[in-house]
Amino acid sequence: MPLHKGSQKSDERPLSVNPFYGEADPVTGMTEAPPKHRLPDGPTSPSTAYQLVRDELMLDGNARLNLATFVTTWMEPQAGILMAECRDKNMIDKDEYPRTAELERRCVAMLADLWNAPDPSAAVGCSTTGSSEACMLAGMAMKRRWARRNADRYPGARPNLVMGINVQVCWEKFCNFWEVEARLVPMEGERFHLDPQLAAELCDENTIGVVGILGSTFDGSYEPIAELCAALDSLQERTGLDVPVHVDGASGAMIAPFLDEDLVWDFRLPRVASINTSGHKYGLVYPGVGWALWRDKEALPEELVFRVNYLGGDMPTFALNFSRPGAQVVAQYYTLLRLGREGYRAVQQTTRDVAGRMAGQVEALGDFRLLTRGDELPVFAFTTAEGVDSFDVFDVSRRMRESGWLVPAYTFPANREDLSVLRVVCRNGFSEDLADLFMEDLTRLLPDLRRQSGPAIRDKSAATSFHH
């Protein structure tokens, strides 16, 4: 979440109220405009408050045209109705809302089966507010298991976590918050994610685990989870070090089971101890809901599970948050029930088809070079082609925004800070028709960009790596 400062004294004007919006004051006969940065002295009518908030929100971008976010921006009306009916249910209060708790349990069981847990009934898991919380929980479990194994042998040692430099920012937060050393495998050349052998070389007796990303946010590519596990198997044979793997499947864990069934990345690999996903990404649910699953009870230390009874009943819980709405969990169950395997396969294949077709059309323009083609995550990244010097990706992003399209332009991290790219995320609801409109707008602005004398923004030092 961004941090915010208090109001600036130079902007203390009250909100502007259209006379048609409000109910006339019984004394003055006029509507008083409420202040922006302090509580009004009295109540505002529901219709006026609604119109004031709605008018400001009109200036937000159109979520359906936001090609930066992985988050679901469309669900069926029936799902919206269910969510509205459940928005007052507290997910943590399982004794008061036992059926909502049962739907959460069913979702965990379905995901354990989908991710090929050896015994789905033995897998343990929970819902979260998103993958960031799920990753925190997985990291905590890895750290606690490491501490339990090594407390006597390495007293006072600092734990470390190995991952590619392309990980989502939540892993940087985890290492910061829980005082774990982040050991990052840098990018090299045309390799934009973790290298299994380099990751294994960074491991030692203080490594709590290695994170593999099934779908990098930088370019949409899968990291080679099976090869990573094989490299750690070899490490164990040579040194005796037994390093677990957590798969951050924020996006890919809801793509690969349906479109890449022969790809081995999940609990079929004995070294994979835990997996997370974002239900609100390719799980096809509005934000925010995520899922964290562990292979079995041994993978989730019992001392991390809390039990409370002051809401009624015996309630085991493992989460950073306590109170949160049950609506998103209900919506996840609705979607799993509604689509089934074949429905998910059809939806995800459509998004991948759209991404692949768009990537080919972008490449055919001649001004761009593709880094990925949308054949793993339905995401493709591209940069300007060799010899294009009149504009750069930041110019393209700025000009596409004029037509309402939000296309992120960003630089890659070490050792590829020299590379600036655009990324297009195709989601459910981003149809072939919208893709055609996108391509029409991109094609239309290129002649103007080609006539520029050079990129509009000369200093790229302000451009930072994109961590969505």
N, C-alpha and C positions, 0 to 999 in steps of 0.2 A: 504494500500500500504506500502511496506517496505521502510525504510529510507536508503539512500545511502550516502556514504562519497565520497570525491573527490579521484582522482587517487593516488595510492601509487607510490612514486618515484622509487621503486625497479622494477616496471613493466612498463617501458616507451618504450619498443620495439614496432616498427610499426607492423601493420598487415602484415601477410605473403601473398604475391600474387603469385599464380601460373602463369608463363609466358603465358600459354594458355588462361588465363581468360581475360587479359587486352588487350587494344589496345596500340600498341607501340607508345612511345613519338616521335613526329616528329623530335626532335633534338637528343636525346640520343639513340633512338631506343629501349628503355626499359620502362617497367612500374614501376612507383614510388610507393612504398608501402605507403598507407596513415597512419597517426598516429591514436592511439586508443583513446586518452583522450583530444584531442584538434581538432578544425576544421582543415581540410586540407587546404593548401594554395590555391588550385584550385579545380575544379570539377573532379570527377571520372566518368568514362563512366558508363552508366546504367548496362551493362552486368557485369562489374567488381564489382560494388557496390552490385548487386544482389548476385553474387557468394560469396562474402566476408560474407555477412549477412547470407546467406543460410548455408554456411559451419559451422558457429558458432552455428546456431540453430539445426544442426544435433545432437548436444550433449544434447539437451533437451530430457526428457522422452517422450515416445509414449503416447499421450493423451488417446488413446483407451484402454491402459493397466493401466491407472491411476484409481485405485479403491478407492482412497481417496476422489476425488472430486465428488460433486453432479452435477457439471456443464455439460451441454450438449456438447458432443464431436463428434457428427455426425448429419448431416442433409442431406436431399436429394439435389442433384446437382441443381435442379430448385430453391430451396431456396437460395443457394449460389449465383446463377445468379441474383435473385431479390435483394439480399443484395448488391451485387456489383453495381447494377444499381441505388441504393438509397443511397450509402455511402456519396454522396456529399450533401444530403438534410439535412438541419438543422431542427431538430424536433421542436424547439421552434418557428420557423418562419411559423406560421400557415396560415398567409395571403398569403405568397409566395407559400406554398405547401399545399393547402387546402385539396387535396385528401389524403395525408399522415395523416393530422390531422383527417380526417373523418375515416380512418382506425383505428386510436387510439381510437376514440369515439366508434366505433363498438366493439373493443376489450373490452372496459370497460363495454359496455352493455351486451356482451356475458358472461363476468365473473360475473356481477351482477345477471344475470339469473342463471348461474351455481351454484352460492353460495346462491341461494334462498332469494335474497333481497325481502322484502314484496312488493315493487313496483320497479322493475328494472329500470323504466324510471326516478325514483326519486333518485336513487343511484348516487353518484358522485365519481369520481376517476381519476387517471392519470397514465401514464407510468413513470417509473423511470429507473435509470441505474442498478438497482438490488434491492434485498430485503433490503439491508442495508439502502439505501436512503429511501425506502418505510417505513421502521420501524422508521427512524428519523421523517418522516412526520407524521406518526400516533402518535408518542410520543409527537410531538409538538402540535397536535390537542388536545390530552388528557390534556396536561398541560394548554393550553389556556382555555379549557372549565372549568377546575378546578379553574383557577385563576378568571374567570368570575363569578363563583358561590361563591367563598370564599374570595374575595378581602376585603370585608368589615368586614366579621366575623372573619377572621384570618389574620390580616395584619402582614406582615413580616414572615409568616410561611414558612418553607421549604417543598416543595412538595416531595412525595416519589412515587416510582413505585415498585409494588410487582411482582415477577417472580421467577421461579425455577432457581437454580444455573446452570442448564444445558443450559441456553439461549445462543444464538450465541453472539459473542463478540460485534456485532453492538449495542446491548442493553446496554452493559457496556459503550460504547462510548457515546450513547445518554445521559445516566445519568451523565457522566463526562462533556460533552460539554454543556448541558443545565442545569447543577447544580440541578440535581434531585437525591435524596437519593435512592440508589438501595437496596431494601429489598429482600433478596434472601432466598428462601426455600431450605435448604440443602438436599442432598441425604441421604437416610437411608436404610441400609440393601440391599434388592433386589429392592427397589424403586429408580429408576434412574432419576426421574423427579418430577415435582411439585405435592404436595399433596393439594387437594382443601381446606380442612379444615384448614391446616396450613397456606395456603395463605390468607384465610379470616381472620384468627387471626392476621395477620400482618397489616391489613388495619386499617386506622383511617381517621379522617376528612381531612388529608392532602394527602391522597392517590389519585393520578390522574388516576390510573387504574391498572388492573392486566393483565399481558401478559400470554397467553396460547400458547404452542408450538404444532402445529400439525405436529409432526415429529421431534424428537430430533436428533440433529447432533451427539450426543454421541453414541446412540444405535439404532436409527431409530424408536423408539416407539412414539405413539401418547399420548399427555397429555389429560386427561379426561375433555374436554371443557364443556360438559353439566353438569357434577358434579361440576365443578368450578363455573358455573353460578348459580347452585342451592345453593351452599354454600354462595354465595354473595347475593342471594335472601333472605336467612335466616338472614344474617347479616343486611340487610336493614329492615327486619321486626322487629328485636330486637333493632336496633340503629338508624334507619333512614338514614344511610349512603348509598348513591346510587353510587356504584363503577362500572364503565364501564369495559368491557373486550375487549382487542385487541387480535386477533388470528394471530400469526405469522405462516402462512401456507407456508413458503418459499418452502417447498417440498410437504407437504401433501395436500395442497389446490388444487393441480393438480393431486392428487392420489385418495383421498377419494370420490370426487363426482362421479367417474367412477367405483371404486371397492368396496366402502363401503357406498352405497347409503342410508342405514338405520341408519348410524351413524349421529347423530345430533350434529353439531359443528359450524355451520355457522350462517347466518343472521336469520335462523329460531329461534334462541335464542334471545329474545328481548334485552338481556344485551350485546350482541356482537355489538359494535359500528363500528368496522373497521377490515379489513382483508388485509393481504398482501401476495403476492406470488412472486417467482422468475420465470419469463418466461424462463430464461436460465437454469433452473433446469428441473423439470419434466413438465414444459411447453414446453420443447423440442425445444428450440431456442438457437442458439449460444449466448455467453455472449456479451454485458451485457444488460439485460432488466428485469425490475421488474414491479409490479403493486400494487397500493394502492387504496383500495375502502372503502368508508364510507357508512353506512346504508342510510343516507339522508343528506340534506344540514345542518340540525341542528347539525349533528355529526362533521361537518367540519366548524369551525368558519370562517365567511366571511372575517374577518380582516386578515386572513392568506393568502388569495388569492390576488395576485397582478395583476394589469392590466397595460399593456404598449401599446403604439401605435406607437412607433418609428420604428417598422418593418412593419407598415401598418395595419390598422384595429384595432379593440378592442380585445386584446388578454389576457384573464385570464390565470394565470399560478400559480401553487403551486408546487414548486420543489426546491431542494437545488442547482441543476445545472441549467444553462441557456442553452447554446449551447451544443447539443449532436446529434449524427447521428440518422436519421430516419430509418436506415436499419433494426435494430432489431425489431422495432415496426411493420414494414412491414412484416418481417419474422414471427412474432407472429400471425399476421392476416392470413398469408399464411397457417400456421400450423393449426390454428383453423378451417379455411375453408377446408383445405385438409383432415383433419382427422375426424372432427365432433365427436359427442359423442361416436359412436361405434368404430371409429378409435382410439381415445384416450384410450377407454376401452381395446381394443385389445393390444395396445402397453404396457400400464401399467400392464395389467395382465401377459403379457409375462415376463416383468422384475421381477414381483413378483414371478412368477413360477421359474425363474432362481435362484433368491435369496433363495427361499425355498428349492429347490433341492440341491443347494450348501451347505446351512446350515446343511441339513441332512447328506451330505457326510462328511463335516468337523467333525460333532459330531461322526460319525461312525468310524473315525480314532482312537478314544479312547484317544487322547492326549489333547483334548480341551473340554471346557465346554461352551455351548451357553448361552449368555445373552438374545439375541433376535433371531428370526427365519425368519425375512424378511416378516412377515405376515401383517405388517402395511406399513411403507415405505419399498420399495424393498432393504432393508439394514439389515445386520445382524452383530452383534458384538459377539466376543468370546474371552475367555482367556484360559490359560493352565489349564488342569484338576488337581484335587487334587492328590498329589503324584508325579506330574511331576516336578522334580527339576534340571534336566540336562540342560534345556533351558527355556527361557521365551519369551514373545510376541515380545520383541525387537530383539531377535535373529531371529525369524521367519521373521519379517519385513525386516531385513537386508539381509537375505539369499534370500528371494523372489525378492528383488530388483536386485540381480545378474541375474535373468532371465527376467528382464524388468518390473516386476509387482511392482506397487507402492501401498503398503498396509500400512496404518498408524497404528502405535503402540503408545499409549498414556495412561496417567493416568487419572482417574476420579477426579472430584473436591470434596470439602468437602461435606459430611463426609466420602467419599469413596476413599481417596487418596491412600489407600492400593491396589486398584484394577487397574491393567493394562490390556488393551484389544487391540485387533485388530478389525478393522471394514472394511467390504466389501460393497461398494456401487454399486448396479447393475443398469445400465442405458440403455436406448435405444441404440442399437448397440453392447452391451455386450451380445453376443449370447450364445446359448448352447455350441457351439463349443469352444468359448473362455473360457467358464466356465470349460469345460473338460480339456483344456490345463492348466488352473490355478490349477485344482485339481491334474493333473499329476505332475506338478512342486512341489506343496506342498507335495505330497506323496513321491516324489523322495528325497527331502532333509531331511525328518524326521529321517531316519536311522542315518545320520551324527549328527543331533542334539541330538538324544538319547544317542549317545556315548560321548557327552561332559561331562566334570566333573562338569560343572555348567554353569550358564549364562555368556556370554562373557562380558557383561557390569555389573559390580557389583554395581556401584553407579547410582541409578536411580534419583538422585536429579535434574539432568539436564532434565529429561523427564517432559514436561509440558502438561497441558490439551490441547486437540486438539479442535480448534474452527472453523474449516471450516464450 
